[in-house]
Amino acid sequence: MTVRRALITGITGQDGSYLAEFLLDKGYEVHGIIRRSSTFNTTRIDHLYVDPHTPDARMFLHYGDLLDATRMMTLLTRIRPDEVYHLAAQPHVRVSFDEPEYTAETTGLGSLRLLEAIRQLDLPCRFYQASSSEMFGSTPPPQNEDAPMHPRSPYGVSKVFAYWATRNYREAYGMYTVNGILFNHESPRRGPTFVTRKISRAVARIQAGLDEHLYLGNLDAVRDWGYAPEYVEGMWRMLQCDKPDDYVLATGRGHTVREFLELAFDHARLDWTQHVLFDERYLRPAEVDSIIGDATKARTALDWQPRVQLPELVRIMVDADVELLSGNSERPWIDRPSLTGWRGVPDPDRRPI
């Protein structure tokens, strides 16, 4: 039986780790690109690791960087994936205002480098581009695949570039390229600088008496929050269609940051108004007031349906951070430092296949 091979950029991130789990469960051989560093940043996928020298190893990691087109060509030539899931980026919207050039290089041009490498090598693979609801910016909700784009950050601008590059390679060269326009999706693996995880971690620490205050910016911003594991299944479904197309994934329900706060603190039996303070440093120079997605197309064409709504999502995240802080958690899906590090892996480029 032929085993399908997938390449994931951004495999160490929230979505990349869930997608790796999902594809391994589907029987895929999974390859991931990681950036070389003197410290390990693999905690989200450590539980998936099997020494590549063992016969049953099906996940392999390779050093690479989206700024290095030659390396991308080398890896694509070596791996020859059936499916490429391009998730890597500089993903933090507020940080993109401080580092606009780097954001554009990685988030925008990084996608172009991958697309051009696939074209130059004439690889018959399917390509998924992680597009974002931030592309819509100030466009009134609800936003679907046909809504105009008006990004309000360097991150959003870069994602618009990557979106149109993906469509252009599909239309100009007949490549199987897909844009997944995912609205906000969260989990216990969300990075601690993102507002939802910042809130759930703060609730756990305040409940434990370790902190007293949480500092936030705009509490009136409206977002469409879903559960990340459900969204990575949607990514996979997009690449299983006969023809490539672009899809919005969203719950269709908008909630303010204030609502998220209330649910999180209430779950811990705390009064958020006694602990949350305003800090203007967390305000964006140009704010996105409201983004709410219309995923009708995905529901119809992909049979994709979000099941976890905000109250349950908040409970999942707060409970996970409380458990994490207690030191009793052994669940692999919770973000926690690895006790064993990289477990003596030699060079992640070794592929015993």
C-alpha positions in Angstrom: 0.0 0.0 0.0 1.4 3.4 -1.0 1.8 5.7 2.0 1.0 9.3 1.4 3.7 11.8 2.4 3.0 15.3 3.8 5.3 18.2 4.4 4.3 20.7 7.2 6.0 24.0 7.6 5.4 25.4 11.1 5.1 21.9 12.5 6.1 23.0 16.0 3.3 25.6 16.2 -0.3 25.0 17.5 -1.8 24.1 14.1 1.3 22.2 13.0 1.3 19.9 16.0 -2.4 19.1 15.7 -2.1 18.5 12.0 0.9 16.2 12.5 -1.2 14.1 14.9 -4.1 14.1 12.6 -2.1 13.0 9.5 -0.2 10.3 11.5 -3.5 8.9 12.6 -4.5 8.8 8.9 -1.4 6.7 8.1 0.7 9.5 6.5 4.4 9.8 6.6 4.9 13.3 8.0 7.9 15.6 7.4 8.3 18.9 9.2 10.5 21.9 8.8 12.1 23.5 11.9 14.5 26.4 12.2 17.9 25.7 13.7 18.3 27.0 17.2 20.6 26.5 20.2 17.4 25.7 22.2 14.6 23.3 21.5 11.2 24.4 20.5 9.5 21.1 20.0 7.4 20.7 23.1 4.2 20.5 21.1 5.3 17.5 19.1 7.7 15.7 21.6 5.0 13.2 22.3 4.9 12.2 18.6 8.6 11.7 18.3 10.0 8.2 17.4 13.7 7.8 16.8 14.1 7.9 13.0 16.3 4.8 13.1 13.4 2.6 14.1 11.4 0.8 11.4 8.1 2.3 12.5 9.2 5.9 12.4 6.8 8.0 10.3 7.6 11.6 11.5 10.9 13.2 10.3 12.2 16.7 11.0 14.4 18.8 8.8 16.2 22.1 9.4 15.1 24.9 7.1 14.0 28.5 6.9 11.5 30.3 4.7 14.1 32.9 3.9 16.3 30.4 2.2 14.8 29.4 -1.2 17.7 27.1 -2.0 17.1 25.0 1.1 13.4 24.8 0.3 14.3 23.5 -3.2 16.6 20.9 -1.6 14.0 19.7 0.9 11.2 19.4 -1.6 13.5 17.5 -4.0 14.5 15.1 -1.2 11.1 14.6 0.4 8.9 14.8 -2.7 5.7 15.2 -0.7 2.2 14.4 -2.0 0.8 17.3 0.1 2.4 20.5 1.4 0.8 22.3 4.3 2.3 25.7 4.6 1.6 27.0 8.1 4.8 28.8 9.0 4.8 32.5 9.4 5.4 35.4 11.8 1.9 35.0 13.2 1.5 37.7 15.8 -0.5 40.6 14.5 0.7 43.2 17.1 4.3 42.2 16.6 3.9 42.7 12.9 3.7 46.4 13.5 7.1 46.3 15.2 8.7 44.0 12.6 6.9 44.7 9.3 9.8 43.8 7.0 10.5 40.4 8.7 6.7 39.7 8.7 6.6 40.4 5.0 9.7 38.3 4.2 8.4 35.2 6.1 4.6 35.4 5.8 4.4 36.9 2.3 7.6 36.0 0.4 8.0 32.7 2.2 4.8 31.4 0.6 6.0 32.7 -2.8 9.3 30.9 -2.4 7.6 27.6 -1.7 5.2 27.9 -4.6 7.9 28.8 -7.0 10.1 25.9 -5.8 7.2 23.5 -6.4 6.7 24.9 -9.9 10.4 24.8 -10.8 10.6 21.2 -9.7 7.3 20.3 -11.4 6.2 18.4 -8.3 2.7 16.9 -8.6 1.8 17.8 -5.0 -1.1 19.6 -3.5 -0.4 22.9 -1.7 -2.3 24.4 1.3 -1.7 28.0 2.1 -2.7 29.1 5.7 -4.6 32.3 4.9 -6.1 34.4 7.7 -9.3 36.3 8.6 -7.0 39.2 9.3 -7.0 39.7 5.5 -10.5 41.1 5.8 -9.6 43.7 8.4 -12.2 46.5 8.3 -14.5 44.7 5.9 -18.0 44.5 7.6 -18.9 41.0 8.8 -19.9 38.4 8.1 -17.0 37.7 5.8 -16.9 34.8 3.3 -14.7 33.8 0.4 -16.0 36.6 -1.8 -15.7 39.4 0.8 -13.3 42.3 -0.2 -10.0 42.4 1.7 -9.0 45.4 3.7 -6.1 44.4 5.9 -5.2 46.5 8.9 -1.8 45.3 9.9 1.5 44.2 8.2 0.6 40.7 9.1 -2.8 41.0 7.2 -1.1 42.7 4.3 1.5 39.8 4.0 -1.3 37.2 4.2 -3.1 39.0 1.4 0.0 38.8 -0.8 0.4 35.1 0.0 -3.3 34.5 -0.7 -3.1 36.1 -4.2 0.2 34.3 -4.9 -1.5 31.0 -4.2 -4.4 31.8 -6.4 -2.1 33.1 -9.2 -0.1 29.9 -9.3 -3.3 27.9 -9.5 -4.7 30.0 -12.3 -1.5 30.6 -14.2 0.2 27.2 -14.0 -2.7 24.8 -13.2 -1.2 23.8 -9.8 -3.3 22.3 -7.1 -3.2 25.2 -4.6 -5.7 26.0 -1.9 -6.2 28.9 0.5 -7.7 28.0 3.8 -9.0 31.2 5.3 -9.2 30.3 8.9 -10.8 32.6 11.5 -9.4 32.6 15.0 -8.9 29.1 16.4 -7.5 28.4 19.8 -6.4 25.5 22.2 -4.2 24.8 25.2 -1.3 24.8 22.7 -1.9 28.4 21.7 1.2 30.6 22.3 1.2 32.4 25.6 1.4 35.9 24.0 -1.9 35.4 22.1 -4.8 37.0 24.0 -6.9 33.8 24.6 -4.0 31.9 26.0 -2.8 34.9 27.9 -6.2 35.0 29.6 -6.4 31.3 30.4 -2.9 31.3 31.9 -3.6 34.4 33.9 -6.7 32.8 35.4 -4.8 29.8 36.5 -2.0 31.9 38.0 -4.4 34.2 39.8 -6.5 31.3 41.1 -3.3 29.8 42.5 -2.3 33.1 44.1 0.8 33.5 42.0 -0.4 36.7 40.2 -2.9 39.4 41.0 -3.4 41.3 37.7 -3.7 40.7 34.0 -2.9 43.6 31.6 -4.9 43.8 28.3 -5.7 46.3 25.6 -8.9 46.5 23.6 -11.7 44.5 25.2 -14.3 45.4 22.7 -12.7 43.6 19.7 -15.0 41.0 18.3 -13.6 37.7 17.1 -14.9 34.4 15.8 -13.2 31.8 18.0 -13.1 28.0 17.2 -11.2 25.0 18.4 -7.9 24.3 16.6 -8.1 20.5 16.2 -11.3 20.8 14.3 -9.7 23.4 11.9 -6.8 21.2 11.0 -9.2 18.6 9.9 -10.7 21.2 7.6 -7.2 21.8 6.1 -6.9 18.2 5.2 -10.4 18.0 3.7 -9.5 20.9 1.4 -6.7 18.9 -0.2 -8.9 15.8 -0.7 -11.3 17.6 -3.2 -11.1 16.8 -6.9 -10.5 20.5 -7.7 -8.7 23.1 -5.7 -10.6 26.0 -4.3 -10.5 28.5 -1.4 -12.5 28.0 1.8 -13.4 30.0 5.0 -13.4 28.0 8.2 -15.3 29.7 11.1 -18.0 29.2 13.7 -20.1 32.1 12.4 -20.4 33.5 15.9 -18.7 36.7 17.2 -17.7 37.4 20.8 -15.8 40.2 22.4 -12.5 39.8 24.3 -14.6 40.9 27.3 -16.9 37.9 26.9 -13.9 35.6 26.7 -12.6 37.2 30.0 -16.0 36.8 31.7 -16.3 33.1 30.8 -12.7 32.3 31.8 -12.8 34.1 35.2 -16.3 32.8 35.9 -15.1 29.2 35.3 -12.5 29.7 38.0 -15.1 31.5 40.3 -13.2 34.8 40.0 -14.4 38.3 39.3 -12.4 39.6 36.3 -13.1 43.2 37.1 -10.9 42.9 40.2 -7.9 41.6 38.3 -7.8 43.0 34.7 -6.1 46.3 34.0 -5.7 48.3 30.8 -2.4 48.8 29.1 -2.3 50.9 26.0 0.9 49.1 24.8 -1.4 46.3 23.7 -3.4 48.4 21.4 -2.8 48.1 17.7 -2.1 51.2 15.6 -5.0 50.2 13.3 -7.6 48.0 15.0 -9.7 45.3 13.5 -13.1 45.8 15.2 -15.1 42.7 14.1 -14.4 39.6 12.1 -17.0 36.9 11.9 -16.8 34.2 9.3 -19.4 32.6 7.0 -18.3 29.0 6.5 -21.3 28.0 4.4 -19.1 26.9 1.5 -17.0 24.6 3.7 -20.1 23.1 5.3 -21.5 22.3 1.9 -18.5 21.3 -0.1 -16.2 19.8 2.6 -18.9 18.5 5.0 -17.0 20.4 7.7 -18.8 21.5 10.8 -17.3 23.2 13.9 -18.6 21.6 17.1 -16.8 23.3 20.0 -18.3 26.7 20.7 -16.8 29.4 22.9 -18.0 28.4 26.4 -16.6 24.9 25.9 -13.4 26.2 24.3 -12.8 28.5 27.3 -13.3 25.7 29.8 -10.9 23.5 27.8 -8.2 26.1 27.9 -8.6 27.2 31.5 -8.8 23.6 32.8 -5.6 22.8 30.9 -3.7 25.7 32.3 -4.9 25.0 35.8 -3.8 21.4 35.4 -0.5 22.5 33.9 0.3 24.8 36.7 -0.5 22.1 39.3 2.3 20.0 37.8 0.1 16.9 37.7 -0.6 16.9 34.0 0.7 14.1 31.8 -1.5 15.0 28.8 0.5 15.4 25.6 -1.7 18.2 24.3 -0.8 20.6 27.0 2.1 23.0 26.4 4.8 22.1 28.9 8.6 22.0 28.9 10.0 18.6 27.8 11.8 16.8 30.6 13.9 14.8 28.1 14.8 17.5 25.6 15.4 16.1 22.1 16.3 12.7 23.4 19.6 12.4 21.7 18.4 12.7 18.1 21.4 13.1 15.8 20.6 15.1 12.7 16.9 15.6 11.9 17.8 15.4 8.2 18.4 11.7 8.5 15.6 9.8 6.8 15.9 6.0 7.1 13.4 5.3 4.3 
